[in-house]
């Protein structure tokens, strides 16, 4: 199967005086958290991906607001009939960012693709030895075991070969983690003994290039003058980082920022009355959940996990956190809009049964446990502290004393990945509308490097078979069976799927929401 699409780009010269005027206006985005770093492959949080989307390109992207794949650094792609070989024709004439710390001497080519992806699958690569890090999403995807080889056919053609068929594999090339790095820049850093700088001083091919960053305060980016897609009409893109949602609401109301991260449910009404603001809305492909540590007692016992789940009064939580009624209770690992959703599954609220399950597990008098509250606001969890307090009250009724803890966002993620938690709040957003995007990165054995997450042989067999099955009806049936195992084992307490609201000032032109609520400012400017 061959895929290609034309891309037409207007130049500033053709846009006239209005473009020159618009270019002088900065665009300010009020972000809810700092990026964890600037090496896209190392991170998988929404806050970091929002930055990577501006600085980097992948081989593919998405035609916003849809889940349709679009060419980026690849102009076309070919998938073999057995879904084991993926060949890309690379865009020619693409330049990497020229910065104070790097001056490229050549255009983007196949060597950059090989360098980028070999970092993910080959720990013996020289750059990995100099800067050994954990690549979260590639690891959770099991990329090293999945890829049989990457071939440089010529300077502008690359082929990926897989050990097993995978009908979902192509979408990975549109995700932020698969952004292409410069092999030439990496070689320079390696020679200088500064490999770790790749996560501090980024060099991409995206519409904006890095200018300066003050942690938890402000990130400044400027239009890339050599961008292959045409120079941006916004000369300066600024991420103003404000953890408090009230601050972000006040700033956009006052015109101090022009787009913000998604709103909490309670903030929609007040901003909707502002005649200088429009509110974009989408029913997102997302989920919030509480994740159990399956290695640490008492949550290593299935009965305990089920008890803690069915002791929660979701109806009361939704009245408190989602007063507008636009969110829905999550039952399975992905939203009902995704094909393969198992409609037979249900949530329970049964404190009496929960106490009986605890007794069966050996805890007739309950126990004490730490409950980590989400430190950032997300559409699916707009108030982690309040959710934690409501759950704390429910668990107390079955004899479980929950101690609420939280940390700064980066520290929270780091500690959770290390398995320091018993129960922590998390979430996930999809971009493709495929069940595998929710299941494999989060619930496969590849994602369970230290035993704290879910790894079930029956579940694994079903999702592996589904990825290799082109027949849609058969794939969906496999996913339905996998969800039954998920619901029985309860690695998560599923909480919410939400509508996402993003406010924008009415002088902003060209902004399009994505199905996961992420932001991309290519082609966006102020009148």
N, C-alpha and C positions, 0 to 999 in steps of 0.2 A: 504494500500500500504506500503510495507516495502522497506527500502533503506539502503544499506551498501556498503562500498568499502574498499578494503585492502590498507593499507599504509605500504610501505617498507622503512626502514631507514637504511642506511649504517652507520657504526661506524667509528670513526677516526682511530681506530686501523687497520681497513681494507684498509684505504685510503693511508697509507704509508707516506714517508717523505714529499711528495708534500703538503699533508694536513697540516702537522705541520708547514711547511714554510708559507703556505697561511694564517694559523691562526694568524701568527705574524703581518700580514699586516692589519692596520685599514681600514675601509671602511667609507668614508666621503660623506655625502649627503648634498648638498646645498639646504636648505629649504627656502621658500619665506616668512614665517611668524612664529611667536612663537606659540606653543600650548597654548590654552586658559587655560588648566589645565590638570590634569592627572587622572581624574575620568571619564572614557569614556561615561557614561550615561548622564553626564551633558552637553555635547557639541556635535555639529554636523557639525563643519567646517572641510574642507579637511585637513587643517594644523594640527589640533588636532587628527583627525583620522589616519593620517600618523604615528603619534607617538604611538597611542593606538595599531595599528596593530603589532608593534614590541614587546610591553610589555605584551599584553594580548592575550588570545584566547577566541573565542565564542564556542558555541556548534557546530556550523557549520562554514564553510568557502567557498571559491570559488576556483575552479580549474582554475587558471589563465592560459591563458588570456581569458577564456570563462566565461559564466555566470552560469556554471554548479555547483551545490552545492556539497560540499565535507565534509566528517567527520572531526571534530576537537576534541573538548572535548566530543562530542557524537560519538560513533562508528557506530550507526545506528539509524534510526527513522521510526516511523510508523504514517501514517495519516489515520484517520477514514474515511469511505466512505462518511460521511456527511460533512467532512472538518471542524468539530467542536472539534476534539480531536487530540492532537499531543503528541506522547510518544517517549521519548529518552532513549536509553541505553547509559550510561556514561562510558567513558574510565577509566580504573582502573590503578593505579600506577602513576597518574599525581601529581607532586609536585608543590606547590606554591614557589615563589622566597624566598630564604633565604637571608635576608639583615641585615644591622646593626640595623634596627628598628623593625624587625620581624623575628622570627624563627618558622616556621610551625612545629606542632607536629603531623599532620596527612596529608594524601593525599586528593586531591580534591574528593568531593562526592556530593550527592544530596542537602545537606544543603547549599552549596555554590550557587547552582542554585536558590534555594528558596530565599535565602537572596538577591541575585542580583535582581531578578525580583519583589520581594515583595517591594523593595525600590521604584520601578517605579509605583506600583499600590496602595500601602497602606500608606497614610500619617501618620497613627497612629503607624507605625513601630517605635520601640525605636530609631533606628539609624536616621530615618528621623526627629524625634523630636529633637535629639541632633544636627543634621546638616541638617536643612530644605533647600532644593535647588530645582531649576526647572530642570527637566529632559526634555530637549528640544524635542528630537525625540519621546520618548515614549508619551509625552503629545500631540504632533502634530498627532501622530498615533491614539490617543484616546485609549491607551492601557488599562487604568483602567476600562473603560466601556466595552471594548472588551473581557477581560479575566474574565471568571466566576470563575475560581479557578486554583490553581497549587498544584498538589498532589505529595507527596513523596511516591512512590510505595515501594521502598526499597533504600538501600544506593546508588545504581547505576542505578536507574530508576526513571524518572520524567515524569509526564503527565501535559500538559496544556489543560484546557477546556475553550472553547469560548461560548459566548452567542449566536452568530450567525455564520453560515458557512463563512469561509474566505479561498479561494483557494490560496491566495498570502501570507498567514501568515508565512509559513515555512521559507521564505527567510529572514525574520527579524533576525533570529538566526545567520546569517552570517555577520550582519552589526557590525561596531565597537561599537556602543552604547550598544549592547547586550553582550559585553565582560564580562566574569565571574570574580567576585570579591571573595575574601576569607572571608567567614563568621567568621572564627577564628580571622583573622586580624581585622575585624570590631569590634568584641567583645572586643579585646584588646584595641582598640582606644576608645571605649565607656567607658570601665572601667577606662581608664586613663584621661577621659574628653578631648580627642583630636580627636573627630570624623572628624573634618575638614581636618585633615592630610591625609585622604584618597585621597584628590585632590592634595596633595603636595608630598607625599612619596608613590608612587604606589607599589602595590604588585600584580603581575599577574602570569600567567603560561606560558607566551610567550617565544620565543626563545632568547630574550634579557631582561636583568633586568636593572633597573634604577641605575645610578651611581651619576651623578651630573647635575645641570642645572643652567645656568646664563641667565636670561631673555633677549631676543632679541640678544643673542650672540651664545651660544653653549649648546647643550644637549649631554651628554655622556651616552652611554649604553654599557654594557659588555655582552658577551655571557653567557647565563644561563647554568651552568654546569650540571643541573639536568633536562634539557628540555626533555620531553617525546618523542619528534621527533628526538632526537639526538643532540649532542653538535654542535654548529655552527662552521664553518671553519673560520669565521671572529671573532676574539677575541674582538675587540672594534668597535662599531658602533657609529659614531659621526654625529649629525645633526648640521651643521654650518648654522646659521640663517642670511640670507642677504636679506633685503627687496628690494634692488635695483637689477633689472634684469641684468643690465650691469655688476654688481659685480659678480653675479653668472656665467655669461658667461665667464668673465675673469678668474675666479677661476678654472672652469673645463678645459678651454683651457690651463692653466698653470699646470694642474695636482694637484691643491690644493683641489679639490673635485673630486669624481669619478662618481657620479650621481647627477643630479640636478632636482629641481621641473620643471614642463613643461615650455618650451620655449615660448617666444613671437614669433609671426610670423616673425618679422623682424630679429630675431637672428638666424634663421635656416640656412640661406645661409652661414654666416660667419663660423659657426661651422662645416657645412658639408664639408668645405675645409680642415679641420684638420684631418690628416691621423691617429691620435691616438684616435679619437672619432667616435663612431657610433651613429646614431640618430634613436631611436625607434619611431614608428609612429602608431597611431590607430585612427580610426574615432569613437570618443567617444560618449557615451550616456550622453550628457550634454546640458545645456542651460544657457544663460545669459539673464537677464531681468531687468526692472526697476519696482519696487513694489510700489504701491500707498498706502497711509494711507487712508483707507476707513472710518475712524471715524472723520477725520479733514477736514474742509472746506479749499479749494474748491474741493479737490480730492474725497470728499464723493459723488459727483454728477457724474453719469455715463457719461453724455454728456461731462463733463470736461475731464474725463479720455480718452474718445475716441478722443477728439480734440487734446490733447497732444500727443496721439499715432500717429494719421494720419498727424500731422504737422512735423514729423521726416522724414528726407530724408535718409533712410537706405542705399541706393546705395552709397551716398557720404561717409557715415560713414564706409562702408565696404571697399571702395577704400583706405581710410586713415588707417584703423586698420588691415585689412586682405589683404595685397597686394599680397600674394601668391595665393589667390583665393581658399584656402582649407576650408574656413568656409562657412556655408550657413545661410541665413536669417531664423530666427525662426518665425514661424507663429502661432503655437499652444504651448501648455504647455510642450510638449515633442517632441523628434526628430521623423522624418518620418520613421526611422528604427524600431520604437517600434510598435508592433501590436495594432490596434485600432486607429491609426492616421487618422484624418479627412482631406483627400486630397482636399476637396472642399473649405476649408478656405483660405483666401488670406489676405495679408497686403495691406494697402492703403497709398498713399502719396498725400494728398489733402489739402493744406493750406487754400484754399477758403472755403471748407466745414468745416474745423476746426474752422475758425472764426465764421461761422454761428452757429456751435454747442455751442461755448462759449457764443454767444449772447442769444441763447435759454436757456442756463443755468443761465443767469442773469449777465454775464460778458462781455458786448459788448466792453468794453475798455480794456479787459484783466485783469491781476492781477500780483502780485509779489509772488514768491514761492522759497523755498530752494530746491536745487538739490544736493543730496549727491553723490560724486564721489567715486568709489571703491578704497580703499587705497592699495590694493594688486593686483598683476598681475595674471590673469587667462587666460587659452587658449581662453575662450569665451569672455574675456574682457581684452585684453593685455595692455590697457592704459586707466584707468578710467577717468583721468583728460582730456585727449583729447576727449574721447567720450562725457564727460559732456560739454566741450566747443562747440563741434559741435551741440549738442542738444540745448544748450543755444542760439546759433545763429538761429536755426530753430524756436524755440519758440518765439524769439524776433519778428519774422516776423508775428506772429499772436497776438502780443501785450502782450505776457507773458514774464516778466522779471525774469530770473532764477539766483539766487545767489548760486554759487557753494561752497559747504562745504565738508570737509572730516575730518576724525579722525584716530587715531591709530587703527589698525584692531580690537583688543579686545574691545576697547571703541566704535568703529563703530557698532559692532554687539550688544553690550549691549544697546546702545541708540536706535538702530532700534527696538530691541525687546520690549523696553519700549514705543515705539510709538512716539518718539520725531521728527520723520521725516515727510515730506510730500511725497517725492519721493526719494527712495534710490536704488542704484544698487546692485543686488544680482545675485545668480546663483545656479545651482543644477546639481549634477552628479548622474547618476543611475548606479547600479551594476547588476541588474537582467534582464534588458530588458523588464520589465513589466510596463504598463502605471500607475498602482496604486502606484508604487514607486515614481512617480513624483506628482501625484494628491493628495493622502491622506495626506502625511506629510506637504504639502505646501498650499493646497487649500480647505481642509475640514474644517468643523466648529470646530473640535477638535483643529486645529492649530490656532484658532482665539480666544485666551483666553481673550483679552482685546478689541476686536472689531475693531482692526486696519487692520486685514486681511480679506480675502474673506470668506463669509459664506452665501451660497445660498441654499434654501431648495430643489429646483428642481435639482440642480447640485449634492447635497448631496445624494438625493434619487437614482440618477443614478449610482454614484460610489459605494454606499453601495450595490446596487443590482448586480453590476458588480463583486465585490469581492466575492459574494455568488454564482456566476454563473460559473459552470465548463465548460459549452458549450462555446467553443472559439468564434464561430461566433456571438453568442448572447452577449458575453462580449464585443467584439469589437464594435458591434452596439451601446451598451450602452455608451461606451467611446466616440464614434463619436458624439452622442447627447450631452454628457456632455461638449465636446469641443465647441459646438455651443453656449452654455450658457456662457462658459468662454470667448469666443471671443466677445460676445455681451456686457458682463458686464465689460470687460477690467480691471481686478484687476492688471494685469501686462502690461507693454510694452515689448513684446517679442523681443529679439535682435538676438542672434546667437547660432548656434550649430557649434562646431569646431572640427577640427582634433587636436589631442594632440601629441606633440613631446617631448620626453625625451632623452636628450643626456647622453651617458654613455662612460666612458673610455674603450678602447678595452681590457684592462686586467681584466675587470669585467666579472665574469662568473655567470650564473644562473638567471639573472634579467629578469622578465616577466612583461609586462605591463598589466594592468587591463582595462576593457572597460570604466572605469571612469577616467583613468589616475592616480589612486592611486598607492602608492608604498608599497611593502612588501619585506623585506630583509631576510626572512627565506631562508636558503640555498644559499644565494648570497655571493660570496667571490672574492678576487682578486688573479690572478695567480702570 
